Amino acid sequence: RRTATQLPTMDDTHMEDVTQVKFCPASPHHVITASVDGLVAVHDTRKPFTDDDAFVAAINVGTSVEEVGLYGPHGERMWVRTGTE
């Protein structure tokens, strides 16, 4: 708001509401996003978000992702909690 410039966006990653955004402690330049569309995506913040180069990887869980977390000695492993009971 102070600079009046628009922040970068990832408009093409998710088709539904984003449920969580998390930075990876083992790799702080990676941001993980989860969505109602069932997709968990990883982006590299060192690259411009207007570019497809920022996209690193994705997994389609096939159902709404409610929460995502990281575990392991350095947070290098990921768990996903879905909305499906």
C-alpha positions in Angstrom: 0.0 0.0 0.0 2.9 2.3 0.7 4.3 2.1 -2.8 0.9 1.9 -4.6 2.3 -0.9 -6.8 0.4 -4.1 -7.3 1.8 -7.2 -5.6 2.5 -10.3 -7.7 -0.4 -12.8 -8.2 -0.7 -16.4 -9.2 -4.0 -16.1 -11.1 -3.6 -19.3 -13.2 -2.7 -21.8 -10.5 -6.0 -22.5 -8.8 -9.6 -22.5 -10.2 -11.3 -22.4 -6.7 -10.7 -20.7 -3.4 -7.3 -21.0 -1.8 -7.5 -22.6 1.6 -3.9 -22.2 2.7 -0.5 -20.5 1.8 2.6 -21.7 3.6 6.4 -21.1 3.2 8.6 -24.1 3.3 11.0 -23.9 6.3 13.6 -26.2 4.6 13.5 -23.9 1.5 12.2 -20.5 2.4 12.0 -19.3 -1.2 9.3 -21.9 -1.9 5.6 -21.1 -1.2 3.0 -23.9 -1.0 -0.6 -23.2 -1.9 -3.6 -25.4 -1.3 -7.1 -25.1 -2.7 -10.7 -26.3 -2.8 -10.0 -27.4 -6.3 -7.8 -30.3 -4.9 -4.5 -28.9 -6.1 -1.4 -28.4 -3.9 1.1 -26.2 -5.8 4.7 -25.1 -5.1 6.2 -21.9 -6.5 9.6 -20.4 -6.3 9.5 -16.8 -5.0 12.9 -15.9 -6.5 11.3 -15.9 -9.9 8.7 -13.5 -11.3 5.2 -14.7 -10.6 4.1 -13.4 -14.0 6.3 -16.1 -15.5 5.5 -19.9 -15.7 9.1 -20.3 -14.4 8.0 -19.6 -10.9 5.9 -22.8 -10.9 7.9 -25.8 -9.4 5.5 -28.7 -8.9 1.9 -29.6 -8.1 -0.1 -32.6 -7.0 -3.8 -33.1 -7.6 -5.3 -34.7 -4.5 -8.7 -35.1 -6.3 -10.7 -33.5 -3.5 -10.9 -30.2 -1.5 -7.7 -29.6 0.4 -8.5 -28.1 3.8 -5.0 -28.0 5.3 -1.4 -28.7 4.3 1.6 -29.0 6.6 5.3 -30.0 6.6 7.1 -32.4 8.8 10.5 -34.2 9.1 13.8 -33.0 10.6 13.9 -30.0 8.2 10.3 -29.8 7.1 11.0 -31.6 3.9 7.9 -33.8 3.9 4.3 -32.7 3.3 1.0 -33.9 4.7 -2.4 -33.0 3.4 -5.8 -33.0 5.1 -8.8 -33.1 2.8 -12.5 -32.2 3.3 -13.5 -35.8 2.5 -14.4 -37.9 5.5 
